[in-house]
Amino acid sequence: MKISFWKMNGAGNDFVVIDNRDHSFDLSRAQIARLCDRHRGIGADGLLAVEEATAAGADYRFRYYNADGGEAEMCGNGARCFAAFTNHLAGNPGTPVTFETIAGRLRAIFHDDQVEIAMSDPFDLALSIHLELPGGRSAVHTVNTGVPHAVMITDDLDHADVLSVGAAIRHHERFAPAGTNVNFSASTGENAIRIRTYERGVEDETLACGTGMVACAIIHDQLTGCGSPISVSVLGGDTLTIGFERDGQDGYHAVTLTGPAEFVFQGEIEI
């Protein structure tokens, strides 16, 4: 079976993107993992599939699969790429688009080469959860921004042990059975942070994670009261903007994620 695809990236988070509106592809978990394999396939942090909308008010259905082939609720960087790709399919560059995800309905607006995603409202916010980790007992903060995230604050982001500590938190019994994504965040100013992310399903550090950026921005606001917007710099070298409105002590709405979405190349692969 031959599959036509696009390779895209959002702030260094890279994706295989396919048009599956006619449901001609019914890929298994193993096939998706192979497509995302950087040695034996195309190579990507995940796969995006465009499908016909099933919900009223949506233009498309967003399907996202991690590099291990497992389907996830949402991906912020993937959502920006998805929006740009659907504009490409429709031949309407820069046109706002609405799409359904497992985490809820999202809307994308285009600002030249930047894509703004109106995210779902965060929930399950909890501060200062103490866990036994390699190196001792440590505090993490948690919030679900479409997918679950744990955030650890650090003063030395460059030397953070993202792989071993990230894996320990990701698989910690506190977050069983589904696990969590893990972020390490450092303040670089009143309304600016820099982060690194260990992604569930990729099981490695990635250059960026959109829902992780939102999670870290929410936690930064909780701890500092800095307010919106917050600039978030990621390992891939990009700086993105998180906007939000506060609703009481720990409620947030009107959350937005703004950043790039780039086409890298188009191809065809036999699978």
C-alpha positions as CSV (number, residue, x, y, z in Angstrom):
1,M,0.0,0.0,0.0
2,K,1.4,3.4,-1.0
3,I,0.7,6.4,1.2
4,S,1.1,10.0,0.1
5,F,2.1,12.3,3.0
6,W,3.4,15.7,4.0
7,K,6.2,16.2,6.5
8,M,5.5,19.3,8.7
9,N,6.9,20.8,11.8
10,G,5.7,23.2,14.5
11,A,8.5,24.8,16.5
12,G,10.6,21.7,15.9
13,N,7.9,19.2,16.8
14,D,7.6,17.2,13.6
15,F,4.8,15.2,12.1
16,V,3.8,13.0,9.2
17,V,0.5,14.3,7.9
18,I,-2.0,12.4,5.7
19,D,-5.3,13.2,4.1
20,N,-7.7,10.4,5.2
21,R,-11.0,12.1,4.5
22,D,-12.1,9.2,2.4
23,H,-11.0,6.7,5.0
24,S,-8.8,4.9,2.5
25,F,-6.2,4.2,5.2
26,D,-6.8,2.1,8.2
27,L,-3.3,2.1,9.7
28,S,-2.4,-0.2,12.6
29,R,-0.5,0.9,15.6
30,A,2.6,-0.9,14.3
31,Q,2.3,0.8,10.9
32,I,2.0,4.2,12.4
33,A,5.0,3.5,14.6
34,R,7.0,2.4,11.6
35,L,6.1,5.6,9.6
36,C,7.3,7.7,12.6
37,D,10.5,5.6,13.0
38,R,13.5,7.8,12.3
39,H,15.6,4.9,11.0
40,R,13.2,2.7,9.2
41,G,10.4,5.1,8.2
42,I,9.8,8.8,7.5
43,G,10.7,9.9,11.0
44,A,8.4,12.1,13.2
45,D,7.2,12.8,16.8
46,G,3.7,11.8,15.7
47,L,1.2,11.3,12.8
48,L,-1.7,13.6,12.0
49,A,-4.7,12.3,10.0
50,V,-7.3,14.6,8.5
51,E,-10.8,13.1,8.5
52,E,-14.3,14.3,7.8
53,A,-16.0,16.1,10.7
54,T,-18.5,14.1,12.7
55,A,-19.6,17.0,15.0
56,A,-21.7,19.9,14.2
57,G,-19.8,23.2,13.7
58,A,-16.5,21.5,12.8
59,D,-14.8,21.6,9.4
60,Y,-12.6,18.5,10.0
61,R,-11.8,15.8,12.5
62,F,-8.3,15.9,14.0
63,R,-6.7,12.5,14.7
64,Y,-3.3,12.5,16.4
65,Y,-1.1,9.5,17.0
66,N,2.2,9.5,19.0
67,A,5.4,8.0,17.6
68,D,4.6,4.7,19.3
69,G,1.3,4.5,17.3
70,G,-1.0,5.1,20.2
71,E,-3.8,7.7,19.7
72,A,-3.6,10.8,22.0
73,E,-6.3,13.4,22.8
74,M,-4.6,16.4,21.4
75,C,-1.3,18.0,20.4
76,G,-0.9,21.8,20.3
77,N,1.9,22.0,17.8
78,G,0.2,19.3,15.7
79,A,-3.0,21.4,15.8
80,R,-1.2,24.3,14.2
81,C,0.2,22.1,11.5
82,F,-3.2,20.4,11.0
83,A,-4.8,23.8,10.5
84,A,-2.2,24.9,7.9
85,F,-2.6,21.5,6.1
86,T,-6.4,21.7,5.9
87,N,-6.0,25.2,4.4
88,H,-3.7,23.7,1.9
89,L,-6.2,21.0,1.0
90,A,-9.0,23.5,0.6
91,G,-6.9,25.9,-1.4
92,N,-7.8,28.7,1.1
93,P,-4.6,29.9,2.8
94,G,-5.2,32.0,5.9
95,T,-8.8,31.0,6.3
96,P,-9.9,30.3,9.9
97,V,-10.7,26.6,10.5
98,T,-12.5,24.7,13.2
99,F,-11.9,21.0,14.0
100,E,-12.9,18.4,16.4
101,T,-10.5,16.5,18.7
102,I,-10.9,14.0,21.5
103,A,-10.1,16.9,23.9
104,G,-12.9,19.1,22.4
105,R,-13.4,21.5,19.5
106,L,-10.6,23.8,18.5
107,R,-10.4,26.9,16.2
108,A,-7.3,28.2,14.3
109,I,-6.7,31.7,13.1
110,F,-3.9,32.8,10.9
111,H,-1.6,35.8,11.4
112,D,0.8,35.8,8.4
113,D,3.2,32.9,9.1
114,Q,1.9,32.4,12.7
115,V,-1.1,30.2,13.6
116,E,-3.2,30.9,16.7
117,I,-5.0,27.9,18.2
118,A,-7.9,28.5,20.6
119,M,-7.3,25.7,23.0
120,S,-9.7,23.8,25.3
121,D,-9.9,25.0,28.9
122,P,-7.3,23.5,31.2
123,F,-8.5,21.3,34.1
124,D,-7.2,19.1,37.0
125,L,-4.8,21.8,38.2
126,A,-2.8,20.8,41.3
127,L,0.3,22.4,42.8
128,S,3.1,20.9,44.8
129,I,2.6,17.2,44.5
130,H,5.6,15.5,46.1
131,L,7.0,12.4,44.5
132,E,9.8,10.0,45.2
133,L,12.1,10.3,42.2
134,P,15.7,9.5,41.3
135,G,17.8,11.9,43.4
136,G,15.2,12.3,46.2
137,R,11.7,13.6,46.9
138,S,10.7,16.4,44.6
139,A,7.6,18.6,43.9
140,V,5.8,18.7,40.6
141,H,2.7,20.7,39.5
142,T,0.1,19.2,37.3
143,V,-2.6,20.3,34.8
144,N,-4.5,18.9,31.9
145,T,-4.3,21.1,28.8
146,G,-5.9,18.6,26.4
147,V,-3.5,15.9,27.6
148,P,-2.0,15.5,31.1
149,H,1.2,17.3,32.0
150,A,3.5,17.4,35.0
151,V,5.7,20.5,35.5
152,M,8.9,20.7,37.5
153,I,10.4,24.1,38.2
154,T,14.2,24.3,37.9
155,D,16.9,27.0,38.1
156,D,19.3,25.1,35.8
157,L,17.3,24.0,32.8
158,D,20.4,23.3,30.7
159,H,21.5,20.6,33.1
160,A,18.1,19.2,34.0
161,D,18.0,15.3,33.7
162,V,15.1,15.3,31.3
163,L,15.5,11.7,30.2
164,S,15.8,9.8,33.5
165,V,13.7,12.1,35.7
166,G,11.2,12.7,32.9
167,A,10.7,8.9,32.4
168,A,10.4,8.4,36.2
169,I,7.6,11.0,36.4
170,R,5.9,9.8,33.2
171,H,5.7,6.2,34.6
172,H,5.1,7.2,38.2
173,E,2.2,5.3,40.0
174,R,0.7,8.7,40.8
175,F,-0.2,9.1,37.1
176,A,-1.0,5.4,36.3
177,P,-2.2,3.9,34.1
178,A,-2.1,6.4,31.3
179,G,1.0,8.2,32.5
180,T,1.8,11.9,31.9
181,N,3.9,14.2,29.8
182,V,6.7,15.9,31.8
183,N,8.0,19.5,31.5
184,F,11.0,21.2,33.1
185,S,10.4,25.0,33.3
186,A,12.7,27.9,34.1
187,S,11.7,31.6,34.4
188,T,13.6,34.0,32.1
189,G,11.5,37.1,33.0
190,E,8.3,38.2,34.6
191,N,6.2,36.9,31.6
192,A,8.8,34.6,30.0
193,I,9.9,31.0,30.5
194,R,12.1,28.5,28.8
195,I,11.1,24.8,28.9
196,R,12.1,21.3,28.0
197,T,9.7,18.4,27.5
198,Y,9.7,14.6,27.9
199,E,6.7,13.4,25.8
200,R,4.6,10.4,26.6
201,G,4.3,8.1,23.6
202,V,7.5,9.5,22.1
203,E,9.3,8.3,25.3
204,D,12.1,10.9,24.7
205,E,12.8,14.6,24.9
206,T,11.2,16.5,21.9
207,L,12.1,19.9,20.5
208,A,8.7,21.3,21.5
209,C,5.3,20.4,22.9
210,G,2.4,22.8,22.4
211,T,0.2,21.5,25.2
212,G,3.3,21.4,27.4
213,M,3.9,25.1,26.7
214,V,0.4,25.9,27.8
215,A,0.8,23.8,30.9
216,C,4.1,25.5,31.8
217,A,2.6,29.0,31.2
218,I,-0.4,28.2,33.4
219,I,1.8,26.9,36.2
220,H,4.1,30.0,35.9
221,D,1.1,32.2,36.2
222,Q,-0.1,30.2,39.3
223,L,3.3,30.6,41.0
224,T,4.0,34.2,40.1
225,G,0.7,35.9,39.2
226,C,2.3,37.4,36.1
227,G,-0.8,37.3,34.0
228,S,-1.2,36.9,30.2
229,P,0.5,36.7,27.7
230,I,3.5,34.5,28.5
231,S,6.4,33.9,26.1
232,V,7.6,30.3,26.0
233,S,11.0,29.4,24.5
234,V,11.5,25.8,23.5
235,L,14.5,23.5,22.7
236,G,13.9,23.8,19.0
237,G,14.8,27.5,19.2
238,D,11.4,29.1,18.7
239,T,9.5,31.3,21.1
240,L,5.7,31.0,21.2
241,T,3.0,33.0,22.9
242,I,0.4,31.7,25.3
243,G,-2.6,33.8,26.1
244,F,-5.4,33.2,28.6
245,E,-8.0,34.7,30.9
246,R,-8.2,33.9,34.6
247,D,-11.4,32.7,36.1
248,G,-11.0,32.8,39.9
249,Q,-8.1,31.2,41.7
250,D,-7.4,28.2,39.5
251,G,-9.7,28.5,36.5
252,Y,-8.6,29.5,33.0
253,H,-10.4,30.1,29.7
254,A,-9.9,31.7,26.3
255,V,-6.5,29.9,26.2
256,T,-4.5,30.5,23.0
257,L,-1.3,29.1,21.6
258,T,0.4,31.1,18.8
259,G,3.4,29.9,16.8
260,P,4.7,28.6,13.5
261,A,3.5,25.7,11.3
262,E,5.9,24.8,8.4
263,F,5.7,22.4,5.4
264,V,9.0,20.6,5.1
265,F,8.5,18.2,2.2
266,Q,6.0,16.0,0.4
267,G,6.5,12.3,-0.4
268,E,5.1,8.8,-1.0
269,I,6.0,5.7,0.9
270,E,5.2,2.0,0.6
271,I,4.0,0.3,3.8
